[in-house]
Amino acid sequence: MKIIAKNKRAAYDYSLKERFEAGLLLKGTEVKSLREGKATIAESYISIDKKEEVWAYNINIPQYEFGNINNHEETRKRKLLLNKKEIEIIKHQMKAGGMTIVPTILYFKRSLVKLEIALGKGKKLHDKRNDQAKKDVQRKIQRGIYE
């Protein structure tokens, strides 16, 4: 598994619950650009439309350097490939639990491009402070043991 891009901000802004692995419907020049390791998913978001299709927006894949006039758009919307059962689970969680779909990792798996998405609930400022305090305590404990 070769990781192309991570969304480090996702774990900070959301409490992530359930994770899913989705395929991406890409053009040839997009895959070539991804093989060079050029992509960002930090500002991207995911939604489900009325036709029960899952779309990823604002995934920034720069144009392929050696492409021609048929090169791709950098931030076009891209279709995610999920099973109907997974889409139903995600849709139900979004409605019932007030969850959001957050992209977390973009990676290659056996020469296929996959996007790990997670259902997350937005954190409030005090939740972020509590998590940071817990991390600080864990760091101090680790230093105490190793020093």
Residue frames as a rotation matrix with the C-alpha (Angstrom) as fourth column:
MET 1
0.583 0.813 0.000 0.00
0.813 -0.583 0.000 0.00
0.000 0.000 -1.000 0.00
LYS 2
-0.605 -0.770 0.201 1.59
0.781 -0.624 -0.036 3.25
0.153 0.135 0.979 -1.17
ILE 3
0.251 0.698 -0.671 0.09
0.779 -0.557 -0.288 6.34
-0.574 -0.450 -0.684 0.46
ILE 4
-0.144 -0.203 0.969 -0.34
0.842 -0.539 0.012 9.30
0.519 0.818 0.249 -1.89
ALA 5
-0.521 0.048 0.852 -2.01
-0.246 -0.964 -0.096 11.86
0.817 -0.260 0.515 0.39
LYS 6
-0.458 0.376 -0.805 -3.31
0.858 0.426 -0.289 12.05
0.234 -0.823 -0.518 3.97
ASN 7
0.125 0.549 0.826 -5.85
-0.002 -0.833 0.554 14.37
0.992 -0.071 -0.103 5.48
LYS 8
-0.651 -0.499 -0.572 -4.24
0.548 0.214 -0.809 14.98
0.526 -0.840 0.134 8.88
ARG 9
-0.855 0.352 0.381 -6.76
-0.462 -0.851 -0.251 17.68
0.236 -0.390 0.890 9.69
ALA 10
-0.083 0.901 -0.425 -9.65
-0.336 0.376 0.863 15.18
0.938 0.215 0.271 9.58
ALA 11
-0.034 0.025 -0.999 -8.77
0.730 0.683 -0.008 13.51
0.682 -0.730 -0.041 12.90
TYR 12
-0.903 -0.330 -0.275 -8.35
0.429 -0.660 -0.616 16.92
0.022 -0.675 0.738 14.51
ASP 13
-0.794 0.607 0.042 -11.64
-0.587 -0.782 0.208 18.41
0.160 0.140 0.977 13.31
TYR 14
0.249 0.911 -0.329 -13.83
-0.764 0.393 0.511 15.27
0.595 0.125 0.794 13.49
SER 15
-0.298 -0.227 0.927 -14.25
-0.709 0.703 -0.056 12.32
-0.639 -0.674 -0.371 15.80
LEU 16
-0.323 0.069 -0.944 -14.01
-0.868 0.376 0.324 9.54
0.378 0.924 -0.062 13.22
LYS 17
0.191 0.514 0.836 -16.15
-0.767 0.610 -0.199 6.45
-0.613 -0.604 0.510 13.72
GLU 18
0.477 0.116 0.871 -16.55
0.253 0.931 -0.262 4.03
-0.842 0.346 0.415 10.82
ARG 19
-0.267 -0.677 -0.686 -14.16
-0.612 -0.431 0.663 3.79
-0.745 0.597 -0.299 7.84
PHE 20
0.724 0.481 0.495 -14.82
0.138 0.602 -0.787 2.63
-0.676 0.638 0.369 4.28
GLU 21
-0.509 -0.861 0.004 -12.56
0.084 -0.045 0.995 1.94
-0.856 0.507 0.095 1.32
ALA 22
0.650 0.756 -0.071 -13.79
0.079 -0.160 -0.984 3.41
-0.756 0.634 -0.164 -1.97
GLY 23
-0.213 -0.648 0.731 -12.43
0.892 0.177 0.416 3.20
-0.400 0.741 0.540 -5.47
LEU 24
-0.059 0.127 -0.990 -12.06
-0.149 -0.982 -0.117 6.33
-0.987 0.140 0.077 -7.59
LEU 25
0.570 0.266 0.777 -13.20
0.734 0.260 -0.628 6.75
-0.369 0.928 -0.047 -11.19
LEU 26
0.199 -0.653 -0.730 -10.19
-0.075 -0.753 0.653 8.48
-0.977 -0.076 -0.199 -12.78
LYS 27
0.959 -0.046 -0.281 -8.79
-0.284 -0.087 -0.955 9.42
0.019 0.995 -0.097 -16.16
GLY 28
0.691 -0.718 -0.079 -5.42
0.646 0.663 -0.377 8.14
0.324 0.210 0.923 -17.39
THR 29
-0.038 -0.757 0.652 -3.51
0.168 -0.648 -0.743 11.38
0.985 0.082 0.152 -16.85
GLU 30
0.527 0.277 0.804 -4.85
-0.710 -0.377 0.595 11.57
0.467 -0.884 -0.002 -13.28
VAL 31
0.984 -0.176 0.005 -3.39
0.152 0.860 0.487 8.16
-0.090 -0.479 0.873 -12.46
LYS 32
0.325 -0.917 0.232 -0.05
0.713 0.076 -0.697 9.14
0.621 0.392 0.678 -13.98
SER 33
0.029 -0.257 0.966 0.00
-0.343 -0.910 -0.232 12.30
0.939 -0.324 -0.115 -11.90
LEU 34
0.795 0.321 0.515 -0.89
-0.588 0.201 0.783 10.29
0.148 -0.926 0.348 -8.77
ARG 35
0.805 -0.559 -0.198 1.98
0.544 0.829 -0.130 7.88
0.237 -0.003 0.972 -9.44
GLU 36
-0.112 -0.841 0.530 4.29
0.338 -0.534 -0.775 10.88
0.934 0.093 0.344 -9.09
GLY 37
-0.340 0.026 -0.940 2.75
0.933 0.136 -0.334 11.43
0.119 -0.990 -0.070 -5.63
LYS 38
-0.994 -0.011 0.106 1.11
0.010 -1.000 -0.012 14.76
0.107 -0.011 0.994 -6.41
ALA 39
-0.141 0.990 0.020 -2.29
0.377 0.035 0.926 15.16
0.916 0.138 -0.378 -4.79
THR 40
-0.976 -0.060 0.208 -3.99
-0.166 -0.405 -0.899 16.92
0.138 -0.912 0.386 -1.89
ILE 41
-0.274 0.922 -0.275 -7.22
0.527 0.383 0.759 15.96
0.805 0.063 -0.590 -0.14
ALA 42
-0.844 -0.152 -0.514 -7.08
0.533 -0.333 -0.778 18.47
-0.053 -0.930 0.363 2.71
GLU 43
-0.768 0.554 -0.321 -9.87
-0.468 -0.828 -0.309 20.70
-0.437 -0.087 0.895 1.35
SER 44
-0.755 0.463 -0.464 -11.98
-0.266 0.431 0.862 17.96
0.600 0.774 -0.203 -0.20
TYR 45
-0.506 0.678 0.532 -15.45
-0.637 0.122 -0.761 16.82
-0.581 -0.725 0.371 0.81
ILE 46
-0.981 0.181 -0.074 -17.85
0.105 0.808 0.580 14.05
0.164 0.561 -0.811 -0.16
SER 47
-0.437 0.898 0.053 -21.58
-0.728 -0.318 -0.608 14.02
-0.529 -0.304 0.792 -0.80
ILE 48
-0.741 0.350 0.573 -24.30
0.491 0.865 0.107 11.63
-0.458 0.361 -0.813 -1.95
ASP 49
-0.862 0.430 -0.269 -26.65
-0.507 -0.721 0.472 12.84
0.009 0.543 0.840 -4.68
LYS 50
-0.022 0.981 0.191 -30.29
-0.895 0.065 -0.440 11.95
-0.445 -0.181 0.877 -5.42
LYS 51
0.492 0.159 -0.856 -29.29
-0.693 0.666 -0.275 9.04
0.526 0.729 0.438 -7.66
GLU 52
0.940 -0.168 0.297 -27.52
-0.135 0.618 0.775 7.34
-0.314 -0.768 0.558 -4.70
GLU 53
0.553 -0.820 0.146 -24.10
0.566 0.241 -0.788 8.10
0.611 0.519 0.598 -6.20
VAL 54
0.685 -0.415 -0.599 -21.17
0.488 -0.349 0.800 9.20
-0.541 -0.840 -0.037 -4.05
TRP 55
0.649 -0.436 0.623 -19.03
0.438 -0.455 -0.775 12.09
0.622 0.776 -0.105 -5.34
ALA 56
0.194 -0.690 -0.697 -15.75
0.861 -0.222 0.459 13.55
-0.471 -0.689 0.551 -4.11
TYR 57
0.865 0.132 0.484 -15.21
0.359 -0.838 -0.412 17.27
0.351 0.530 -0.772 -4.63
ASN 58
0.788 -0.547 0.282 -12.02
-0.578 -0.815 0.036 19.39
0.210 -0.191 -0.959 -4.52
ILE 59
0.602 -0.719 0.347 -9.52
0.391 0.645 0.657 16.53
-0.696 -0.260 0.669 -4.61
ASN 60
0.703 -0.389 -0.596 -6.62
-0.621 -0.743 -0.248 18.39
-0.347 0.544 -0.764 -6.15
ILE 61
0.366 -0.607 0.705 -4.70
0.580 0.742 0.337 16.24
-0.728 0.285 0.624 -8.64
PRO 62
0.044 -0.391 -0.919 -2.34
-0.430 -0.838 0.336 18.50
-0.902 0.381 -0.205 -10.62
GLN 63
0.859 0.276 -0.430 -2.21
-0.490 0.205 -0.847 18.14
-0.146 0.939 0.312 -14.39
TYR 64
0.633 -0.635 0.443 0.19
0.549 0.771 0.322 15.55
-0.546 0.040 0.837 -15.74
GLU 65
0.127 -0.695 -0.708 3.40
-0.187 -0.717 0.671 17.26
-0.974 0.048 -0.221 -16.76
PHE 66
-0.851 -0.524 -0.043 3.78
-0.174 0.204 0.963 15.33
-0.496 0.827 -0.265 -20.03
GLY 67
-0.099 0.910 0.403 0.07
0.613 0.374 -0.696 15.35
-0.784 0.178 -0.594 -20.92
ASN 68
-0.829 -0.113 0.548 -1.39
0.539 -0.422 0.729 16.90
0.149 0.899 0.411 -24.04
ILE 69
-0.754 0.571 0.325 -4.53
-0.492 -0.818 0.298 18.94
0.436 0.065 0.898 -24.72
ASN 70
0.174 0.842 -0.510 -6.63
-0.140 0.534 0.834 16.08
0.975 -0.074 0.211 -23.35
ASN 71
-0.829 -0.519 -0.210 -5.27
0.165 0.132 -0.977 16.62
0.535 -0.845 -0.024 -19.83
HIS 72
-0.042 0.850 -0.525 -7.72
0.880 0.281 0.384 16.54
0.473 -0.446 -0.760 -16.92
GLU 73
0.351 0.228 0.908 -9.14
-0.253 -0.911 0.327 19.35
0.902 -0.344 -0.262 -14.78
GLU 74
-0.649 -0.760 0.026 -7.34
-0.211 0.147 -0.967 19.60
0.731 -0.633 -0.255 -11.44
THR 75
-0.922 0.293 0.254 -10.31
-0.255 0.035 -0.966 19.85
-0.292 -0.955 0.043 -9.05
ARG 76
-0.400 0.819 -0.412 -13.15
-0.630 0.081 0.773 18.23
0.666 0.568 0.483 -10.97
LYS 77
0.170 0.503 0.847 -15.71
-0.921 0.387 -0.045 16.12
-0.351 -0.773 0.529 -9.12
ARG 78
-0.625 -0.472 -0.621 -14.86
-0.637 0.769 0.055 12.43
0.452 0.430 -0.782 -9.09
LYS 79
0.487 0.862 -0.139 -17.18
-0.672 0.471 0.571 9.48
0.558 -0.185 0.809 -8.61
LEU 80
-0.500 -0.564 0.657 -16.49
-0.852 0.458 -0.254 7.10
-0.158 -0.687 -0.709 -5.74
LEU 81
-0.123 0.382 -0.916 -17.11
-0.497 0.775 0.390 3.41
0.859 0.503 0.095 -6.25
LEU 82
-0.752 0.003 0.660 -18.93
-0.628 0.300 -0.718 1.79
-0.200 -0.954 -0.223 -3.31
ASN 83
-0.837 0.528 -0.144 -21.39
0.468 0.827 0.311 -1.08
0.283 0.193 -0.939 -2.89
LYS 84
-0.143 0.883 0.447 -25.10
-0.068 -0.459 0.886 -0.26
0.987 0.096 0.126 -2.55
LYS 85
0.526 0.317 -0.789 -25.06
0.672 0.414 0.614 -1.71
0.521 -0.854 0.005 0.96
GLU 86
-0.393 -0.763 -0.513 -22.19
0.916 -0.376 -0.143 0.58
-0.084 -0.526 0.846 1.98
ILE 87
-0.792 0.156 0.590 -23.94
0.111 -0.914 0.391 3.61
0.600 0.375 0.707 0.48
GLU 88
0.277 0.959 -0.058 -27.11
0.144 0.018 0.989 2.76
0.950 -0.283 -0.133 2.43
ILE 89
0.297 -0.251 -0.921 -25.13
0.944 0.222 0.244 2.45
0.143 -0.942 0.303 5.69
ILE 90
-0.756 -0.653 -0.042 -23.41
0.654 -0.753 -0.068 5.79
0.013 -0.079 0.997 5.08
LYS 91
-0.541 0.623 0.566 -26.65
-0.016 -0.680 0.733 7.53
0.841 0.388 0.377 4.11
HIS 92
0.478 0.741 -0.472 -28.46
0.443 0.261 0.858 6.19
0.759 -0.619 -0.204 7.19
GLN 93
-0.006 -0.580 -0.815 -25.63
0.997 -0.063 0.037 7.26
-0.073 -0.812 0.579 9.52
MET 94
-0.859 -0.326 0.396 -25.61
0.403 -0.906 0.127 10.74
0.317 0.269 0.910 7.98
LYS 95
-0.169 0.892 0.419 -29.34
-0.124 -0.441 0.889 11.21
0.978 0.099 0.185 8.55
ALA 96
0.651 0.520 -0.553 -29.71
0.388 0.397 0.832 9.50
0.652 -0.756 0.057 11.93
GLY 97
0.383 -0.588 -0.713 -26.43
0.914 0.128 0.385 10.38
-0.136 -0.799 0.586 13.60
GLY 98
0.971 -0.021 -0.237 -25.70
-0.044 -0.995 -0.093 13.77
-0.233 0.101 -0.967 12.09
MET 99
0.218 -0.942 0.254 -22.45
0.445 0.328 0.833 12.46
-0.869 -0.069 0.491 10.65
THR 100
0.630 -0.175 -0.757 -20.30
-0.668 -0.618 -0.413 13.81
-0.396 0.766 -0.506 7.83
ILE 101
0.843 -0.421 0.335 -18.28
0.520 0.799 -0.302 11.91
-0.141 0.428 0.893 5.24
VAL 102
0.667 -0.699 -0.258 -14.61
-0.581 -0.705 0.407 12.86
-0.466 -0.122 -0.876 5.49
PRO 103
0.808 -0.492 -0.325 -11.82
0.020 0.574 -0.818 11.71
0.589 0.654 0.474 3.13
THR 104
0.862 -0.478 0.171 -8.83
-0.226 -0.061 0.972 10.53
-0.454 -0.876 -0.161 5.18
ILE 105
-0.176 -0.967 0.186 -6.24
-0.226 0.224 0.948 8.74
-0.958 0.125 -0.258 2.99
LEU 106
0.809 0.251 -0.532 -5.63
-0.567 0.087 -0.819 8.48
-0.159 0.964 0.213 -0.77
TYR 107
-0.122 -0.875 0.468 -3.48
-0.631 0.433 0.644 5.47
-0.766 -0.217 -0.605 -1.67
PHE 108
-0.071 -0.015 -0.997 -2.56
-0.875 0.482 0.055 2.78
0.479 0.876 -0.047 -4.20
LYS 109
-0.016 0.079 0.997 -3.64
-0.614 0.786 -0.072 -0.78
-0.789 -0.613 0.036 -3.46
ARG 110
-0.165 -0.176 0.970 -2.44
0.489 0.840 0.236 -3.36
-0.856 0.514 -0.052 -6.00
SER 111
-0.897 -0.349 0.273 -2.11
0.418 -0.463 0.782 -0.63
-0.146 0.815 0.561 -8.68
LEU 112
0.015 0.932 0.361 -5.65
0.767 -0.243 0.594 0.63
0.642 0.268 -0.718 -8.01
VAL 113
-0.801 -0.230 0.552 -6.31
-0.085 -0.870 -0.485 4.06
0.592 -0.436 0.678 -6.53
LYS 114
-0.015 0.774 -0.633 -8.38
0.819 0.372 0.436 3.91
0.573 -0.512 -0.640 -3.35
LEU 115
-0.446 -0.009 0.895 -9.76
-0.356 -0.916 -0.186 6.59
0.821 -0.402 0.405 -1.07
GLU 116
-0.561 0.271 -0.782 -10.41
0.764 0.534 -0.362 5.82
0.320 -0.800 -0.507 2.58
ILE 117
-0.316 0.548 0.774 -13.43
-0.289 -0.833 0.472 7.71
0.903 -0.075 0.422 3.80
ALA 118
-0.815 0.034 -0.578 -14.71
0.537 0.417 -0.733 7.92
0.217 -0.908 -0.358 7.35
LEU 119
0.305 0.915 0.264 -17.95
0.464 -0.385 0.798 8.88
0.832 -0.121 -0.542 9.02
GLY 120
-0.679 -0.629 -0.379 -17.19
0.661 -0.299 -0.688 11.64
0.319 -0.718 0.619 11.45
LYS 121
0.601 0.786 -0.146 -18.95
0.759 -0.504 0.411 13.97
0.250 -0.358 -0.900 13.80
GLY 122
0.175 -0.541 0.822 -17.60
0.149 -0.811 -0.566 17.51
0.973 0.221 -0.062 14.06
LYS 123
-0.135 -0.322 -0.937 -15.71
0.967 0.162 -0.195 18.35
0.215 -0.933 0.289 17.25
LYS 124
0.911 0.343 0.229 -16.36
0.252 -0.902 0.352 21.43
0.327 -0.263 -0.908 19.31
LEU 125
0.295 -0.844 0.448 -13.47
-0.445 -0.536 -0.718 23.58
0.846 0.013 -0.533 20.55
HIS 126
0.249 -0.181 0.952 -13.57
-0.960 0.084 0.267 22.07
-0.128 -0.980 -0.153 24.05
ASP 127
0.939 0.071 0.338 -13.41
-0.037 0.994 -0.106 18.54
-0.343 0.087 0.935 22.57
LYS 128
0.666 -0.740 0.092 -10.28
0.164 0.025 -0.986 19.50
0.728 0.672 0.138 20.64
ARG 129
0.127 -0.604 0.787 -8.73
-0.814 -0.516 -0.266 20.90
0.567 -0.607 -0.557 23.84
ASN 130
0.587 0.155 0.795 -9.54
-0.676 0.634 0.376 17.70
-0.446 -0.758 0.477 25.76
ASP 131
0.964 -0.237 0.124 -7.97
0.266 0.803 -0.533 15.55
0.027 0.547 0.837 23.05
GLN 132
0.394 -0.861 0.322 -4.86
-0.149 -0.406 -0.902 17.73
0.907 0.308 -0.288 22.99
ALA 133
0.218 -0.273 0.937 -4.56
-0.966 -0.200 0.166 17.49
0.142 -0.941 -0.308 26.79
LYS 134
0.840 0.131 0.527 -4.81
-0.254 0.953 0.167 13.68
-0.480 -0.274 0.833 26.61
LYS 135
0.804 -0.589 0.078 -2.09
0.328 0.330 -0.885 13.57
0.496 0.737 0.459 23.94
ASP 136
0.228 -0.732 0.642 0.14
-0.594 -0.627 -0.504 15.80
0.772 -0.267 -0.577 26.09
VAL 137
0.445 -0.001 0.895 -0.31
-0.839 0.349 0.417 13.49
-0.313 -0.937 0.154 29.10
GLN 138
0.957 -0.070 0.281 0.50
0.149 0.950 -0.273 10.43
-0.248 0.303 0.920 26.97
ARG 139
0.585 -0.782 0.213 3.63
0.059 -0.221 -0.974 12.17
0.809 0.582 -0.083 25.63
LYS 140
0.167 -0.506 0.846 4.79
-0.894 -0.439 -0.086 13.00
0.415 -0.742 -0.526 29.16
ILE 141
0.703 0.135 0.698 4.21
-0.487 0.807 0.334 9.41
-0.518 -0.575 0.633 30.27
GLN 142
0.915 -0.384 0.120 6.23
0.348 0.606 -0.716 8.13
0.203 0.697 0.688 27.30
ARG 143
0.324 -0.831 0.452 9.08
-0.305 -0.544 -0.782 10.55
0.896 0.115 -0.430 28.09
GLY 144
0.337 -0.136 0.932 9.02
-0.941 -0.048 0.334 9.52
-0.001 -0.990 -0.144 31.74
ILE 145
0.880 0.020 0.474 9.37
-0.071 0.993 0.090 5.86
-0.469 -0.113 0.876 30.82
TYR 146
0.769 -0.555 0.318 12.06
0.564 0.354 -0.746 6.33
0.301 0.753 0.585 28.18
GLU 147
0.336 -0.679 0.653 14.14
-0.252 -0.733 -0.632 9.03
0.907 0.048 -0.417 29.91
